[in-house]
Amino acid sequence: MSKKPTLAKKSVAKKTAASKNNKNAYQSKWRHFSQSLYERLAVFKARRPHRSFRLTRRRDYARSLTLPGYWSFTNHVRKTIVANKRLFLSIAIFYGLLTALLIGFASQDNYMYFSDILRNLGGEILNGAWGELGKASLLVASGVTGSFSNPLSEIQQVYTVIIILLTWLTTVWLLRAVMTGSKPKFRDGLYSAGAPIIPTFMVLLAAVVQLLPVAIAAAGFAAAIASGLLEENGVESMVFWTAIVGLLGLSLYWMTSTFMALIVVTLPGMYPWNALKIAGDMVVGRRLRILLRILWMVLMAVIVWFVIMVPLILFDTWLKGVWPAIEWLPLVPIVMLILSSCTVVWIASYVYLLYRKVVDDDSNPA
């Protein structure tokens, strides 16, 4: 007669079978993951034919992108804004007033304090007409870096980010409507443009991460000044500047596609990661040309700031010297607030129209 298996043997057999099933399931999941990863990598290589630290032949990276010249494209952006000046002026005024109500503008007392410092300490160094221009330029630079503003509270910092995002989104939404041939009103953009604010904020967070090399470069520069490294002309100084240039170049390399992603993410139903991926594909083989256009945009904004603010500061100084009773009037801070709103509108318009130029060229990746 055959002996029946004991309970212990049955339990061991069940455990062995369960262990084999778990092992097979684990192997199946691992094969599926590996296959999925391999397919994603193959698709990525097809979309991005360039390889890091490997020279790409010129015949393999030629990719068409017909763009107007720097002045011509800048004039195109200007004409687009001027043709819809009431619309864009409404954006700048509304968000400028919102900023003044929720955050405030630069402190007149701080402006007068910096002005007095330059007048007293720079009297011997900066003399004559060029000296006055130099003082005014330094005041503009101080204002742009936020030296005139009082420290913002946490809620004011949140308001600042939200207002900048809404200004950007409203400008892009209205520009998209204008480019389709419709005639939108400002309230249409105001009520409709805020839908992708969270995806846009996520892309903005990615941009902050991409700026970490700049922060590292700034910290290294401050440490080099404190240690006196920059006073030397040896190998250490050369290596330091090479590292600084490399860190800045890395951030610029990343940020080129992120500027495009800030436009792509405003499309209906677009997710932040997909926007970054699409924008990265758009700039393949064109990154340097797009980056130069973006740097040109920043240069134009800086020139406009100095062209407007330097004469204004000189006029403000002269007027309050002749009429001391109006020293309380925050003329310079008010104009700086208006220029800040206009600058955001200008940058959003420039990047969106540049994005449209890139989209119109549907050549394959190169």
C-alpha positions in Angstrom: 0.0 0.0 0.0 1.2 3.6 -0.8 1.8 5.8 2.1 0.0 9.1 2.1 2.2 12.2 2.3 2.4 13.7 5.7 1.1 17.3 6.4 4.7 18.5 6.7 5.6 17.2 3.2 2.4 18.8 1.8 3.3 22.1 3.4 6.8 22.0 2.0 5.5 21.2 -1.5 3.1 24.1 -1.4 5.8 26.5 -0.2 8.1 25.3 -3.0 5.5 25.8 -5.6 4.6 29.2 -4.3 8.3 30.2 -4.2 8.6 29.1 -7.9 5.5 31.0 -8.9 6.8 34.2 -7.1 10.2 33.8 -8.8 8.6 33.3 -12.2 6.4 36.4 -11.6 9.4 38.4 -10.5 11.4 37.3 -13.6 8.4 38.2 -15.8 8.1 41.6 -14.3 11.8 42.2 -14.6 11.8 41.1 -18.3 8.8 43.4 -18.9 10.5 46.3 -17.2 13.8 45.7 -19.1 11.9 45.5 -22.4 10.0 48.7 -21.7 13.2 50.5 -20.7 14.9 49.2 -23.9 12.1 50.4 -26.0 12.0 53.8 -24.3 15.8 54.2 -24.9 15.4 53.2 -28.5 12.7 55.8 -29.0 14.8 58.4 -27.2 17.8 57.7 -29.4 15.7 58.0 -32.5 14.4 61.4 -31.2 17.8 62.6 -30.0 20.4 61.4 -32.4 23.3 63.3 -30.7 25.4 61.6 -28.0 27.1 63.3 -25.1 30.9 63.6 -25.3 30.8 62.1 -28.8 31.5 64.2 -31.9 28.6 64.4 -34.4 29.5 64.7 -38.0 28.3 67.9 -39.7 26.2 66.0 -42.2 24.3 64.4 -39.4 23.3 67.4 -37.4 22.2 69.8 -40.1 18.6 70.8 -39.3 16.7 73.6 -40.9 15.4 76.5 -38.9 14.6 79.6 -40.9 14.6 82.5 -38.5 14.7 86.3 -39.3 17.7 88.3 -38.2 18.0 89.5 -34.7 16.8 93.0 -35.4 14.2 91.8 -37.8 12.7 89.4 -35.4 12.8 91.9 -32.6 11.0 94.3 -34.8 8.4 91.6 -35.6 7.7 91.2 -31.9 7.5 94.9 -31.5 5.0 95.2 -34.3 2.9 92.4 -32.9 2.7 94.1 -29.5 2.1 97.6 -31.0 -0.7 96.2 -33.3 -2.4 95.0 -30.1 -1.2 97.7 -27.8 -4.4 98.2 -25.9 -4.5 94.4 -25.1 -0.9 94.2 -23.9 -1.0 97.6 -22.1 -4.0 96.3 -20.2 -2.0 93.3 -19.1 0.9 95.4 -17.9 -1.3 97.9 -16.0 -3.6 95.3 -14.4 -0.8 93.1 -13.0 1.3 96.2 -12.2 -1.6 97.5 -10.0 -2.0 94.0 -8.5 1.7 93.9 -7.6 1.4 97.4 -6.0 -1.6 96.4 -3.9 -0.4 92.9 -2.8 3.4 93.4 -2.7 4.1 97.1 -3.0 6.9 98.7 -5.0 10.5 99.6 -4.3 11.0 101.8 -1.2 11.6 105.5 -1.8 13.7 105.7 1.4 16.0 102.9 0.2 16.4 104.5 -3.2 17.3 107.8 -1.5 19.7 106.0 0.8 21.6 104.4 -2.1 21.5 107.6 -4.0 23.1 109.5 -1.1 25.8 106.8 -0.7 26.8 107.1 -4.4 26.7 110.9 -4.2 29.0 111.0 -1.1 31.4 108.1 -1.8 31.5 108.5 -5.6 32.1 112.2 -5.7 35.9 111.8 -6.1 35.8 108.8 -8.4 32.8 109.6 -10.6 33.0 113.2 -11.7 31.5 115.1 -14.6 28.8 114.0 -17.0 30.1 110.5 -17.3 30.3 110.2 -13.6 26.6 111.1 -13.3 25.7 108.5 -15.9 27.8 106.0 -14.0 26.0 106.8 -10.7 22.6 106.5 -12.4 23.6 103.2 -14.0 24.7 101.8 -10.7 21.3 102.8 -9.2 19.5 101.0 -12.0 21.6 97.9 -11.4 20.8 98.1 -7.7 17.1 98.5 -8.4 17.0 95.5 -10.8 18.7 93.3 -8.2 16.1 94.3 -5.6 18.3 96.4 -3.4 15.6 99.1 -3.2 12.9 96.7 -2.0 12.2 95.9 1.6 12.5 92.1 2.5 9.4 90.3 1.4 7.3 88.2 3.7 6.5 84.6 2.8 3.1 85.5 1.6 4.4 88.3 -0.5 6.9 85.9 -2.1 4.0 83.6 -3.0 2.1 86.6 -4.4 5.1 87.5 -6.5 5.4 84.1 -8.1 1.6 83.9 -8.8 1.5 87.3 -10.3 4.5 86.6 -12.6 2.9 83.3 -13.7 -0.4 84.9 -14.4 1.2 87.7 -16.4 3.1 85.1 -18.4 0.0 82.9 -19.0 -2.3 85.8 -19.9 0.2 87.1 -22.4 0.7 83.7 -24.0 -3.1 83.0 -24.1 -3.9 86.3 -25.7 -1.1 86.0 -28.2 -2.2 82.5 -29.2 -5.7 83.9 -29.7 -4.4 86.8 -31.8 -2.3 84.5 -34.0 -5.3 82.5 -34.9 -7.0 85.6 -36.2 -9.5 86.2 -33.5 -9.9 89.4 -31.5 -9.9 88.5 -27.8 -10.6 90.9 -25.0 -8.4 91.3 -22.0 -11.0 89.8 -19.7 -11.1 86.6 -21.9 -7.4 86.1 -21.1 -7.8 87.1 -17.5 -10.6 84.5 -16.9 -9.2 81.7 -19.1 -5.4 81.8 -19.0 -4.9 80.6 -15.4 -5.9 76.9 -16.1 -2.3 75.6 -16.6 -0.8 77.5 -13.7 0.1 74.4 -11.8 1.9 72.6 -14.7 3.6 75.9 -15.5 4.8 76.2 -11.9 6.2 72.6 -12.1 8.1 73.5 -15.3 9.4 76.6 -13.4 10.6 74.3 -10.6 12.5 72.3 -13.2 14.1 75.6 -14.3 15.1 76.4 -10.7 16.8 73.0 -10.6 18.6 73.7 -13.9 19.9 77.0 -12.4 21.8 75.1 -9.6 25.1 75.2 -11.5 24.7 79.0 -11.6 24.2 79.0 -7.8 27.3 76.8 -7.4 29.3 79.2 -9.7 28.1 82.2 -7.7 29.1 80.5 -4.4 32.5 79.6 -5.9 33.1 83.1 -7.1 32.3 84.6 -3.7 34.7 82.1 -2.1 37.4 82.9 -4.7 37.1 86.6 -3.9 37.4 86.0 -0.2 40.4 83.8 -0.6 42.2 86.0 -3.0 42.3 83.4 -5.8 41.3 85.9 -8.5 44.3 88.0 -7.7 46.6 85.3 -9.0 47.2 84.6 -12.6 48.4 81.0 -12.3 47.0 77.6 -13.2 44.5 77.7 -10.3 42.9 80.9 -11.6 42.6 79.4 -15.1 41.0 76.2 -13.8 38.6 78.3 -11.7 37.4 80.3 -14.6 37.1 77.2 -16.8 34.9 75.6 -14.2 32.8 78.8 -13.9 32.2 79.0 -17.6 31.4 75.3 -17.7 28.7 75.7 -15.0 27.2 78.7 -16.6 27.1 76.9 -20.0 25.5 73.9 -18.5 22.6 76.0 -17.1 22.2 77.8 -20.4 22.2 74.5 -22.2 19.3 73.2 -20.1 17.4 76.4 -19.9 17.1 76.7 -23.7 14.6 74.0 -23.9 12.9 75.0 -20.7 11.9 78.4 -22.2 10.1 76.5 -25.0 8.6 74.2 -22.4 7.0 77.2 -20.6 5.0 77.8 -23.8 4.3 74.1 -24.6 2.9 73.5 -21.1 0.2 76.0 -21.7 -1.4 73.8 -24.4 -4.7 72.1 -23.2 -4.1 68.8 -21.4 -0.4 69.1 -21.4 1.6 67.6 -18.5 4.9 69.2 -17.3 7.1 66.2 -18.1 5.6 65.8 -21.6 6.1 69.6 -22.1 9.8 69.3 -21.2 10.2 66.2 -23.4 8.6 67.9 -26.4 10.5 71.1 -25.9 13.8 69.1 -25.7 12.9 67.4 -29.0 12.2 70.8 -30.6 15.6 72.3 -29.9 17.7 69.3 -31.0 20.1 70.5 -33.6 18.9 74.1 -33.1 19.9 74.8 -29.5 22.6 77.3 -30.2 20.5 79.4 -32.6 17.6 79.4 -30.1 19.9 80.2 -27.2 21.4 83.2 -29.0 17.9 84.5 -29.7 17.1 84.2 -26.0 20.3 86.0 -25.0 19.5 88.7 -27.5 16.0 89.1 -25.9 17.6 89.5 -22.5 20.1 92.1 -23.9 17.3 94.1 -25.4 15.4 94.1 -22.1 18.6 95.3 -20.3 19.2 98.1 -22.9 15.6 99.3 -22.6 15.8 99.4 -18.8 19.0 101.5 -18.9 17.7 103.8 -21.7 14.6 104.6 -19.8 15.8 104.5 -16.2 19.2 106.3 -16.4 17.7 109.6 -17.8 14.8 109.3 -15.4 17.1 109.0 -12.4 19.1 112.0 -13.6 15.9 114.0 -14.1 14.6 112.9 -10.7 17.8 113.9 -9.0 17.8 117.3 -10.7 14.1 117.9 -10.0 14.3 117.1 -6.3 17.5 119.2 -6.0 15.6 122.2 -7.4 12.3 121.4 -5.5 13.2 119.5 -2.3 9.5 119.5 -1.2 8.8 116.6 -3.5 11.5 114.3 -2.2 8.8 112.0 -0.9 7.5 111.3 -4.5 8.5 107.7 -5.5 8.8 108.5 -9.2 11.7 106.0 -9.8 10.1 103.1 -7.9 6.8 103.6 -9.7 8.4 103.6 -13.2 10.4 100.5 -12.1 7.2 98.7 -11.3 5.7 99.6 -14.7 8.9 98.5 -16.5 8.9 95.2 -14.6 5.3 94.4 -15.8 6.2 95.4 -19.3 9.3 93.3 -19.3 7.4 90.1 -18.4 5.0 90.9 -21.2 7.8 91.5 -23.6 9.7 88.3 -22.7 6.5 86.2 -22.9 5.7 87.6 -26.3 9.2 87.2 -27.6 9.5 83.5 -26.4 6.0 82.7 -27.8 6.7 84.1 -31.2 10.1 82.3 -31.3 8.3 79.1 -30.4 5.9 79.6 -33.3 8.9 80.1 -35.6 10.3 76.8 -34.4 7.0 74.9 -34.7 6.5 76.1 -38.2 9.7 74.3 -39.2 8.8 70.6 -38.9 12.0 69.1 -40.1 13.2 65.8 -38.6 15.6 65.7 -35.6 19.2 66.1 -36.5 
